[in-house]
């Protein structure tokens, strides 16, 4: 009898992991949101510990922060090459040009 109880306990199903990813309003929430490198467009893996995400604040004509920002993510590969700063200047120049210089 004890062997039967033990074997039935061994085969219990594990609780569903998705139940942990639902918020109080009942909406599904992802615990990990993957990022893409702003330069290469490749996914930045969770193991890429040298990657960075930078938020660049928008300013009004008086030089005050407007509360808006643009997010750039750079993979560790781009940073190791030492090209992240040059690429960031290029991306920001393109953003300013597309917005008519009002950023």
N, C-alpha and C positions, 0 to 999 in steps of 0.2 A: 504493500500500500504506500509506503513512504517513497518507493522508487517512482510510482505513478505520479505522485504529487510533485516530486522533484523534476521529472521530465516535463510536466505541464508548465511549471514555472520557467523552465529554460526556454521555452518556445513562445514566450509572451511577445507580442508585437510592441515595437517602440512607439512612443507618442509621435504624432505628426509634427515635424519641425516648422511647417508653415503656420501653425497656430500661434507661434511666437511672433510672427511678422504681421499681425493684424492689430491696428491701433484701437483706441477706445471708441471711435466712431464706426468701427467695423470695416475700415478701408485697409486694403493690403499695402504694407509699407516694406520697401526693400531695405535691408540692413547695409548693403554694399552697393554703391552707385559707381559704376566704372567711369573712368575719365579717359579722354582721348588727348593725345599730344596735340597742341595747337599748331605745330610745325608739320609733323609727319602724318597726323591723322590716325596713328596706331593707338590701340588701347594701352593704357598704362596699367600694368599688373599690380596687384597688392604687394608683390615682393620687390617692386622697384622702389627701394628706400631712398634713392637719390633724386627722385622726381619732386617737383615743386608745383604748387598752384599759387598764382599771384593775382590778386584783385587790384585793378587800377581804377582809382576813383575819378569820377567826372567832376569837372569844375565849371562854375558859371563864369560869366564875363568879368566878375569881380574877383575871381580866384577862390571862391568859396565852394566847399564840397556840396554837391547837389543831393547826395544820398544814393546815387546810382553808381554802378561800377561795371567794368568789363573784366571777365575772368579769363586768364590764360594759364594753361597747364603745359609744363615742359617735362619730357621724359628724361631719365637719367642719361640716356645715350647722347641727347643734345647737350646736356650740361657737361658731360665728360669731354665732349669735343670743344667746349668753350665757346659755343656759338649762340647760346641762349640770349645773351644781351643784344646781339646784333639782330637776331630774329624778332625779339620783342620790340625793338625800335621799328622794324619794318612792319610788323603787325599793327602797331599803334598808329603809324603814319597812314596805313591803308584805312584804318578805322576812322581817323580824323578826316581823311579825304572823302570817304563815303558819307560821312555825316555833315559835310560842308564846313568842317572846321569848328563846329559848335560843341566840342566835347571838352 
